[in-house]
Amino acid sequence: MATPITTTNTARRALPGWLWFVVLWCAGVGAAVSLGFVFKVFMNLTLFAVK
């Protein structure tokens, strides 16, 4: 009696490669946009502090 190996649970949890690419691309774009916004805010704060 061999025990059957069920891989349906792990196969459902694992994301396909293209979905990982989309998720990581969106995360990278979001990080870049938020970093640019923070840079813009700090640039305005420092420029007003100098004047």
Backbone torsions as a table, in degrees:
resi	resn	phi	psi	omega
1	MET	NA	103.6	177.1
2	ALA	-90.7	137.3	179.4
3	THR	-80.5	128.8	-179.4
4	PRO	-71.8	139.7	-180.0
5	ILE	-94.3	118.5	-180.0
6	THR	-102.0	120.9	179.5
7	THR	-112.5	17.5	-178.1
8	THR	-71.2	-35.9	-178.7
9	ASN	-68.0	-43.0	-179.4
10	THR	-73.5	-30.4	179.5
11	ALA	-71.0	-32.6	178.8
12	ARG	-73.0	-33.8	-177.8
13	ARG	-76.4	-32.7	-178.1
14	ALA	-73.4	135.4	-179.5
15	LEU	-89.8	148.4	175.6
16	PRO	-67.2	163.9	-176.0
17	GLY	-62.8	-40.2	-178.3
18	TRP	-68.0	-30.9	178.7
19	LEU	-72.0	-36.8	174.0
20	TRP	-61.8	-40.7	179.3
21	PHE	-62.3	-43.2	-179.2
22	VAL	-66.5	-42.8	-178.6
23	VAL	-64.7	-46.1	-179.4
24	LEU	-68.8	-34.4	178.1
25	TRP	-66.2	-43.7	178.3
26	CYS	-64.8	-38.0	178.3
27	ALA	-66.2	-40.0	178.6
28	GLY	-66.7	-41.8	178.6
29	VAL	-66.1	-41.5	177.8
30	GLY	-63.7	-39.7	178.2
31	ALA	-66.7	-40.2	179.7
32	ALA	-66.8	-40.8	-179.7
33	VAL	-66.8	-43.2	-179.8
34	SER	-68.3	-35.6	176.9
35	LEU	-66.1	-40.1	176.4
36	GLY	-64.5	-38.0	178.0
37	PHE	-65.5	-43.2	178.5
38	VAL	-64.2	-40.0	178.2
39	PHE	-63.1	-40.8	179.6
40	LYS	-64.7	-41.2	-179.9
41	VAL	-64.7	-45.9	179.7
42	PHE	-67.3	-32.9	177.4
43	MET	-65.7	-43.0	177.3
44	ASN	-64.6	-39.7	-179.7
45	LEU	-65.5	-42.6	-178.0
46	THR	-72.8	-34.4	178.4
47	LEU	-68.0	-38.9	177.2
48	PHE	-71.3	-28.4	178.9
49	ALA	-71.3	-34.2	-179.1
50	VAL	-72.1	-40.1	-179.6
51	LYS	-72.4	NA	NA
